[in-house]
Amino acid sequence: MKIWVPSQDIADTLSDLPEGIPPVECLIYDGRGPLPGAPEEVEVWVPPLVPPPDIPGLLRRMVRLRLIQTVTAGVEPYIPHVPEGVTLCNARGVHDAGTAEWVVGAIIAVLREFPHFAAAQARQKWDYHHTRALADSTVLIVGYGSIGKAVERRLAGFDVEIIRVARTARKAEGVHGVDELPDLLPRADVVVLVVPATAETAGMVDAKFLARMKDGALLVNAARGSVVDADALLAELNRGRLLAALDVAPIEPLPPGHPLWTAPGVFITPHVAGSTPASRRRMRALVRDQVVRFLSGRPLDNMITGHY
């Protein structure tokens, strides 16, 4: 069986499968160079972190394909093009720790003004002043899935109130539905976005959403750039009414000269939330486990059916 994987370390993980599992032939395709072989022979594809060009054309050529196992939780580049009879699985859980750590770190960095103090250090300036704090804040988590739960676990001990929001309400878990956001947003000091990129979430954080946030509130986007209306956010930032911490952008890489770079009150990182050694280890373990499950006929984890 031929499998395309995005890196040598994942190929190495599949080089010594358990006894009784048929061996696989791994070819490395990182999405940037030429194809490593004939797509027509591939039965399992593990795409790279950054989606390769012409996914529809590539999938049309993969006539023997039976499984796509992504290394990301988001699968929006693949869902519209998955051929009939092919199973799509995501990497739910792999990036929870890294993304949740980034969320908490970004919140603290912005509220305690770490970027400002780092710039003052570079100027050798002792710029003493009081800052805001996370303690006694209300944090609204929009997207209460595995990453949202991981964020909440890491906020335990920070003396905050958590408001949970998901696509639909789950009253037994204390989770509000997304339709309740207009009433919940004015209560939040921090709004954390960890929703998947879907047709329903595209542009959900628009001018009306932002207008409902209280003055001085912090918007934290660890989801996708498509979730936030960049022009509406820029308007609020330039007014000085809101703060933002962004690990994602409307265009990636965010080009030089884009107004988000110089907007007041915004902290930007280059989509690195899940890029950690822990994520890498968990990714390798997931891919290995899924391939073993697939080859032994056992049920797969993280299968994408309908909404995800």
N, C-alpha and C positions, 0 to 999 in steps of 0.2 A: 504494500500500500504506500502510495506517495502522499506526503504531507508537505505543504508549504508553511514555513514558520518564519517569523520576522528577524530572528537573531540566532547566533551560534549557541548561546547559553540555553535557549529553549530546545534547540536540536540536541544538545548534550543531555538534557533532562530526559529525552525520549530514546536515548541510545541503549538504555539497559532496562527495558520494561520487564515486569514480573514474569516468572516462568509460566508458560502456557499461553502467553499473549504473543501473537505473531509479530515479528519485527516490522519496523516501518522504515521507509526511506525518506529522510528529511532534506528538503531543499530550502535554501534561505532566500527569501524575497523581502527586502525592507521597504519596498514601494518606491525606491528612488532610482535604482539601476535597472538594467535589462531583466527580462523574465528569466528565471533560472532553468526553465525547461518548458515542456509543452503543458499549457493549462488543461488540455484535454485529458491528461492523465491524473490530475489531482483529485483525491477523494476527501481530504480534510484540509481546510485552509484556516490558518491562524494569521489574520491580517496584522500589519504593523500598527503601532500606536497612532501615527498620522495616516489617515486613509490614502491609499494610492490613487493615481489618476485613473479615470475611465473604469470605475467599478462595474457599471452595467455591461460594458463590452467584455471585460475580463470574465465576469460571471457567465455570460453567454457562451464563452469558450470552454468553461469548466463543465463539460457534459457528464462527467463521472462524479461530480461533487456530491457529497452526502452530508457534510457538516461544516459550518462556519463557526469557529470559536473565537470571538473577539477578545482582545486584551484590555478592553475598555468597558465601562458600564453602559455608556451610550452606544447605541447601534443604529442611529438615524441614517448614516450613509448607506447602510446595507438593507434595511427593512424594505424599501420599495423595489428592490431588485433581486431578492432571494428567489431562485428558481423553485418551481413546484417540486416537492419531494426532498428538499434540502432543509435540514434543521439549523436554526440560528440560535446560538447561545452567547450570552454576554459574560462579563467578568464581574458580576455583582459581588461585592465584598472585598475584592482585591485591593481597591484604592480607598477603602473606608478610613483606615487609620491615617494615611497621609493627608487625605482631604480634610478630615476632621481636625487634625493637628494644624493644618494651614488656616482653617476657619478661625480657630481659637487664637492662634498666633496673630492673624491679621486684625482681629478685633482688638486685641491688647495693643498691638503696634499702633493702630490708629488712635484709640482712645488715650493711650499714654504718650502719644506723639513721638514714637521712636524715629520715624523718618526725619522729623524736624530736628531732633537731638543729634542724629547721625550727621546731618548737614552742618549743624553748629559745631560738632566735633571736628569736621573737616576744616572749618574756619578757625579752630582753636578758640571757640567762644563759649564761655560758661553762661549759658542762657537759662538761669533758674526761673521757673514759674510753675504754678500748679497746673495739673492736667485733669482730665476726666478719668473715671475708673469704670471697670466692668461691674464691680460690686454694686448690688442693689438695682441693677438694670433688669429690664424685661427683654428677653430675646425671643423673637418670633422665627421659628424654623419653617420655611416653606418648602415642602418636599420631605415628608417624614417617612422615608424608606430606610434602607440600611445605613446610608451615609448620614441622614438626619438623626438617626438613633445614635450613631457614633459621635456626632457633634454633641448631642445632649449628654452622653456619658462623660465626655471630656470637659463639659461645663460644670459638672457636679463639683461642688466645693467652692465655686466662685460666687456664691450667694446671689444667684440670679433666679428670676422667674422664667420658666420656659412655656411658650405657647406653641403647640404643634399643629401643623396644617398639612393635609394630604389632599389628593384628588377628591376623595369622598370622605365624609366624616366616619370616624370609628369611635363612637362614644365610650365604648368599654375601655379603650386605651387613652381616653382623654384627647383624642385627635379631632380637630375641627376640619370641616370641608373647605375647599378653596372658595366656595361661594360666600363664606363668612369673612373673607379677607377685608372687605370695606369697613367692617366694624372692628376688626382686630388690629389693623395697621396703626391707628392713632395711639394704641396702647404701647407700642414697641419702641424701645430705645435702639435696638439692633434688629435688622431684618436679614436673615440668612437665606440665600437661595441655593437649594441643592436639588432642583427638579430636573428631570430628563428633558432633552430637546425634542419636542414633539410639535405637531401642528397646534395643539391646544396651548402649549406654553410659549410659543413664538410671540414675542412682543407683549407678554402678559404684564411685564413691569413697564407700563406706559405712563403718560402724564397724569392720568387719573389715579393710578396706583401710587405714584410718587407724591402726589398732592395730599393723599390720605396719611402719609407718614408725618410724624410730629417734627417740629423744628429741631434741627441738630441731630436727628437720627442718623444712624449709620447703615448703609446698604452694603451687604457682603455677597458678592456673586462668585460662587464656586461651582456654578452650573454650566451654562453655555452663554456666549455673547448674544445669541439670538433671543434669549429670554428677556433682555432689557432693551428698551427703546433708547439708543445712545443719545439721540438729540434731546429727548425729554430729560435724561439724566444730566447731560451737560448744562441744560438750562437751570436745573436746580443747583448744581455744583457752582456755576458761575454766579448765582444769586447768593451763595454762601449759606443756603438753607439746609442742605444735606451734606453728609460725608459718604465716601464710598471706598471699599476695598475690592479690587477686581483681580481675579486670577485668569479671567477670560475677557475677550474683547470682541467687538462686532466684526473686526477683520483681524485674522491672525496669520503671520505676525502683525502686530499693530504698527503701521508704517510711520516713519519719521514725519513730523509735522501734523499728525493727527491731533485734534484739539484735546482729546482725553489726556495726552501726555502732560499738558501744562495746566489743566483745569485745577482750580483750588480745591483742597480737601479730598483728593483722590490718591490712593495708594495702589500701585499696579505691579503685579508680578506676571511673568510670561508663561502662564498655564503650567505651573510647576507643582500644584497642590499634591497630585498623586505620584509625582516623580521622585520616589524614595527607594532606598534599598529594601525596605519592608514590602513595598508594593511589588518590587521585582521578584522577591522570594515567593510571595503569594501568587503572583502570576505564573511562575514556573510550576508551582505545585498544582494550581488549578488546571493548567493545560495538560500536565502529565495525567492527573486524575481523570480528566474528561476523555483523553485518548484511550486510557485503559478501560473506562466505562464503555466507550463506543465500540472498541474491539472485542469486548467480552459480552456485548449485548445487554448491558445493564442500563437502567434509566440515567439520562444525563441531567446535570444540574443546570440551573439558570436558563432553561429553555424559554425563548421569547414567543409568546402566543398572544395576539391581540395587543392590549395595552402593556407597557412595561415601565 
